[in-house]
Amino acid sequence: MRAEVIPVYTSAQVAPLVLPEGKGVYPDMVAYLNRQKLGNLSFKLVYLPRKRLQLRVESGQLDGIVIGMMPHWFNDAAQKKYLWTAPFALDRYVVALPANSAYMPGTKQALSGRTLGMVLGYSYPDLADWLHRQGAIRTDALSDEHNLEKLRLGRVDSVALAESVYRYYRKKHPSDNFHVYVLPTRQTERRFLVPRNMAAIYDQLAPVLRKARDDPEWQRLMLRYE
């Protein structure tokens, strides 16, 4: 039987979610799904810029599924618009500061008037309230790694990023020593979004995702990025 190729869309271009040469958390998850041999389904990771991806999802023109999303990012907290799998990974936002920093972002407006590195073109819905309270000055770079390099050189006062991204950076740059604070935001659950007209695919996908985080094979893969 000929395989049905299902596009798995992502707008992520950050380590460790997507790395060069087909590596990273998302490529590993797609490969993991293909090893499960779900009927005649074959999954293929496809990059699409966030705005275009969101437009396709919301206009009902999506011809595949989306990896690494959360329901409230698509105004679907009740999970009525789309089908959502269980999370296959958990994450949270942190702010990195110079090792000699005297201010703490846990206090109100601790970063007021100070620069906060973020990624160009990215929206941060989970950080909106915190950013408003802090009054920091957002400054963008092409990637989280570029922002952390700017922080090391003293060109920004702080950097907001996912904890998994920071951990992977520290693995590559163990000599870079920053203070890191967990931000008061909800935990990021990396799930699959599946359009409701692809319910048959969801029915095969969902049981695998419910078990993935407890699967030793998936746990070993995730340890690469700790």
N, C-alpha and C positions, 0 to 999 in steps of 0.2 A: 504494500500500500504506500502510495506517495505521501511524503511528510507534508503537513500543513505548517508553513513557516509563520510564526506569530511575532511581529515586531514588538520588542520590549523597549519603550522609549525612556530616555533620561535626558535631563538638561544639565546633569552634573559633569564637571570637568575637574574636580578636586580630588587630591589624594587623601585617604586611601580608597575613596569610592570608585574612582576610575583612574587607572595608571597606564603608562605606555605599554605597548606590546600586548594588549588584550588582558592585562592583569587588573586587580582591584576587587573590592567587595561586590560591585554590581556585575562585572564579568564573571566572577566566581559563582554568584548566585544563578546567573543564566546557564552556565555550564552545569551547575548542580541540578537544575531543573531538567536539562537535557539528559542527564544520566538517570533520571527517574523513569524515563520512557513512558510518558503520559500519552497513551494511545498513539496516534500518528502525529502528535504535536512536536514541533521543533521551534525553539525560541532563539531569537537573534537580537542582540543589543543594538539600538539605533540612537544616535545623538540627535536632539532637536532643541534649539534655543528655547528658553523657558516661556517667553511670550507666545511663540508659535505653538508650543506644546499646549499651553493653557487655552489658547484659542481653539485648537482642534478638539480638546476635551469638552469645552463648554458649548461648542457649536454642534456637537454630536458627530463630528467628522473623523474621529479617531479610528484607525484601522488596526489597532493593537492594544497593548496594555502599557501601564506606566509603573516603573519601579521607584521605590524610595520615597513615596508620598504619604501625607497624612490627610485625613478627611477634612479638617478645618481649613487647610490650605486651599481647598476647592469649595469652600462654603458648604460643606456637606457633613457637619458634625453629627447629624442624625443618621448618616449613612443611608440615605434614601435615594440620592441621585445616581450613585455609582455603587459597584460591588467592591468590597475591601477585604483583603486577606488579613490574616494575623500578621503581626510584625515579625520580621526575620532578624532584625537588629535594633538595638536601642542606642540612643545618643542623647546629648544635652549640650546646651550652649555654655561657653565659658568666655571670660575676658582675660587676656594675657597682658601683663604689665611689666615694666622693667624691674629687675631684681631689687633695685634700690628705691623703688617707688614708696612714697609716704602716704599715698591716698588709697582708700579702699572703696571699690565700686558698690559694696553692699549698703553704703550710706546714701542718703538722698542727695542728689546732685553732686556726687563726689567727682564726676568727670565733667562738670559744667565748664564750658569754654575750652576743654581739652580735645585733642584730636583722637578719633576712634577709627581704626582701619577696618574697612569692610570690602567686599568684592564688587567690582564694577558690574552693574546690570542685575545684581541679585536683590530681591526683596526679602525682608526678614519679618514675616508676620508675627512670629512668636516673640520678637524683641521689640515690637512697636511701642508697647506701654513703657517698658524699661527705658528705651531710648528717649521717649518723651520726658520721663521723670529726670533722667540724668542731664539732659541738655548738652550732650557731647556734640562735637563738630565732626560729622561723618566725612571721611576722606577715603576714596576708593583706589584700589589697585587691581591688577588683572587676576590675582589669586591670593589665597590665604598665605601661601609661602612667601610671596612678595611682601605682603603686609608684615609678616614676622621678621623678614629681613630688614624692613624699614624700622621696625621696633628695635631691633638689635643695634641699628645705626643711629637711633635717637631721632628719627624723622617723623615718627608718630608717638603719641603718648600711650596708646593702648590698642588692642586688636580684639574684635569679637569674632568668634569662630566656633565650629563644632568641636567637642572634646576629642572625637575620634581623629579629626584632622590634626589637632595639636599633638596628640599622642604619636601619630605617625611622623610628624615633623621632628619631634624630640628623638625618635628612634634614629632618624637620619642625621640629626645635629645635636648629639648629647651634650656638647659644650655650651650650647645656648641656654642660659638659665633665666627663666622668667618666673614671676609670681602669677599664679593662675587661680581665678575665683570662679566658682560655678554660679551662673546667673539664675535669678529667681523666675525661671520660665518652665513651662511644661516640658516633660521629657519628649524627645523626638522618637517616634516609632516609625521605622522604615517599613512601609507596607507596599503592596501592589494595588493600584487602582485598575479596575476592570469595567469597561462599559457594560451597561445592562443588556445590550444586544449580543454580548459575548458570554452569556450565562453558562453555556455548555463548556466553555474553556475554563471559566471560574470554578465550575463543579469538579474539574480535574485538578486544578491548581490549588484550591483552598485546603484540601486535606494534607498536601505536602507541606504547605507553609505553616499549618498548625503544629506540625511535628519538627520543623526544621531547627528551631533554636535548641531543642533537646537531642538532636541527632549528632552523635560524635563526629561524623564526617564533616558536617557544617561547622561544628565547634572548632575542629582542627583548622579548617580554612580560615576562620575568623581570627585565630591566634596569630596568623601571619601579620596582622595589622595592629596588634596590641602594642 
